[in-house]
Amino acid sequence: MNPKRIIHLKDGKSESKKQYVIYWMQQSQRVHYNHALDYAIQMANQHDLPLLVYFGLTPNYPDANLRHYTFMLEGLKEVKNILNKFHINFLFKLESPEKGVKNYLKNAHALIMDYGYLRHQKLWRKEVLDFAIENCVDLQVDMVDTDLIVPVKVASDKAEYGAYTLRPKIKRLYLEFRDFSKITTIHNQKKLEFESDNDLSNIKKLTDSLDIDHTVTASPIYKGGYIEASKLFYDFLENKASDYINSNDPSLGLTSKMSMYLHFGQISALEIMDRMFLAIDHGHLDGASFDAYIEQLLVRRELAFNYVTFQKGYDKFETMTEPWAYMTMNEHELDRREYLYTSEELENQQTHDIYFNAAMKEMVYTGYMHNYMRMYWAKKIIEWMPTYKEAYDTIVYLNNKYFIDGRDPNSYEGIAWCFGKHDRAWTERSVFGKLRYMNAKGLERKFNIEGYVNDVQNIVNNCHSIVKS
Ligand SMILES: Cc1cc2nc3c(=O)[nH]c(=O)nc-3n(C[C@H](O)[C@H](O)[C@H](O)COP(=O)(O)OP(=O)(O)OC[C@H]3O[C@@H](n4cnc5c(N)ncnc54)[C@H](O)[C@@H]3O)c2cc1C
């Protein structure tokens, strides 16, 4: 592993032999290509200790609902089974992880955490570290970034202006971070006597028992877990990747659908990239398609992580974009809006725009939407709400409620982009000012957008009554 992935947070002075090494799995919910897990196994082996992988499930995760919990638990069920096969202890607890994990630190030689880039994820890790500093003198604490190909602060020590400033930095470094080959075998396979709160065999029963928002049902199309991610990616490589340069057209369905798996850490971006390299080596893929995909997976995705790292108020209207964008919005705040819709009308697909309605429908029913339609969808909300702040709040609300990949660094950056972040000023016009404008005519000119509308309708027809009112 490239040592730049590791942040050493606290020394341990282990005088007496401890019972295990603990890996608190939170962001990276997988076994394959998990550097944090591998690092924890290696440390356990060095000290001839077993490994305990801890996962705490809180019903209060910000903005999460049944759709998100189901997807996540489908992945965790697989994680548990694989870890069992590898003779690694997996402890699943129904408790807030930053509180629960503290109960297992006293007897641990070391705590390994994976890296989480959002504010609450950082606060959780800080709380646990502070507790360890106060109460566990002999515990070593390390954090490992296994979510990104190039960790944010290795690539850049500042907020980047856009993809064009980050790209050369990342491109210089990313080959150094092709640094995973195979998960290490655990030597000490002792079974630890901890009782999990649930065996994860019946996810429906578990989610029924959770005090969470049940109004957004699980996606009937997308199932969570590494195996599903892997199958989908295989299909992408076989049937779509070589045409990826045309993937901007929402009617062609040429994208990989990896974002939801990446969001829960169920597959690693590095594994995806390694598979793309393999496809090139085997002659399945040409350089142009490879480059186009890597631009999204590596540059655009990592720009979003740079954004949430350095833009402190990344999730507030007042602090998420550039001064020029606020200036132009101030100047156009009172412009007359031709159409005005409430948040409910938008959510219920009751607008005059069939393309918006189709996109919103896809999102509500399946939990996914194509990138181009996400841009169009958000731009229309900006156009149809009385104020920019209301538009921003509505976009974030709907994004995080329905998208399986919602509540991600990509969510906040993607939305901020619609308000000018990492974009440039365009020709001034009503309502949008200098923000980039998108319209239905553009969709009609560039794509078979009718085809997209029909596809969504077909998907919906195949789903039964999915969203409870
Ligand atoms: C208004 C708006 C809201 C968005 N909300 C989210 C969100 O909640 N969660 C989320 O993960 N993404 C979000 N995005 C970014 C992007 O639309 C999705 O990541 C992408 O559509 C996921 O589909 P895919 O995996 O099939 O992409 P592919 O085209 O197959 O791309 C492969 C991977 O590259 C990355 N990627 C692709 N497009 C982008 C992009 N524009 N910015 C950053 N990374 C990208 C993703 O990790 C994606 O999985 C949003 C974009 C906009 C404009």
The ligand as a Gaussian input file, in Angstrom:
#p B3LYP/6-31G(d) Opt

LIG

0 1
 C      -27.378000      18.107000      -9.711000
 C      -26.466000      16.927000      -9.568000
 C      -26.615000      16.072000      -8.503000
 C      -25.762000      14.965000      -8.357000
 N      -25.931000      14.153000      -7.279000
 C      -25.092000      13.112000      -7.098000
 C      -25.236000      12.272000      -5.959000
 O      -26.116000      12.474000      -5.123000
 N      -24.366000      11.253000      -5.817000
 C      -23.394000      10.974000      -6.741000
 O      -22.619000      10.020000      -6.560000
 N      -23.238000      11.764000      -7.822000
 C      -24.056000      12.809000      -8.027000
 N      -23.897000      13.597000      -9.133000
 C      -22.781000      13.335000     -10.064000
 C      -23.122000      12.375000     -11.237000
 O      -24.301000      12.752000     -11.848000
 C      -23.219000      10.904000     -10.790000
 O      -22.081000      10.541000     -10.059000
 C      -23.342000       9.976000     -11.999000
 O      -24.451000      10.326000     -12.767000
 C      -23.435000       8.557000     -11.521000
 O      -23.789000       7.672000     -12.545000
 P      -22.817000       6.529000     -13.037000
 O      -22.170000       5.856000     -11.893000
 O      -23.610000       5.696000     -13.979000
 O      -21.732000       7.394000     -13.799000
 P      -20.640000       7.017000     -14.889000
 O      -20.841000       7.925000     -16.042000
 O      -20.592000       5.584000     -15.162000
 O      -19.292000       7.503000     -14.190000
 C      -18.456000       6.656000     -13.394000
 C      -18.198000       7.302000     -12.070000
 O      -17.560000       8.571000     -12.240000
 C      -18.027000       9.487000     -11.265000
 N      -18.765000      10.589000     -11.922000
 C      -19.510000      10.551000     -13.036000
 N      -20.013000      11.774000     -13.324000
 C      -19.583000      12.586000     -12.338000
 C      -19.754000      13.971000     -12.052000
 N      -20.467000      14.778000     -12.843000
 N      -19.195000      14.482000     -10.936000
 C      -18.442000      13.699000     -10.132000
 N      -18.222000      12.390000     -10.352000
 C      -18.789000      11.844000     -11.436000
 C      -19.003000       8.727000     -10.374000
 O      -18.305000       8.251000      -9.269000
 C      -19.468000       7.611000     -11.288000
 O      -19.939000       6.489000     -10.593000
 C      -24.729000      14.726000      -9.314000
 C      -24.590000      15.590000     -10.388000
 C      -25.442000      16.683000     -10.530000
 C      -25.258000      17.596000     -11.692000

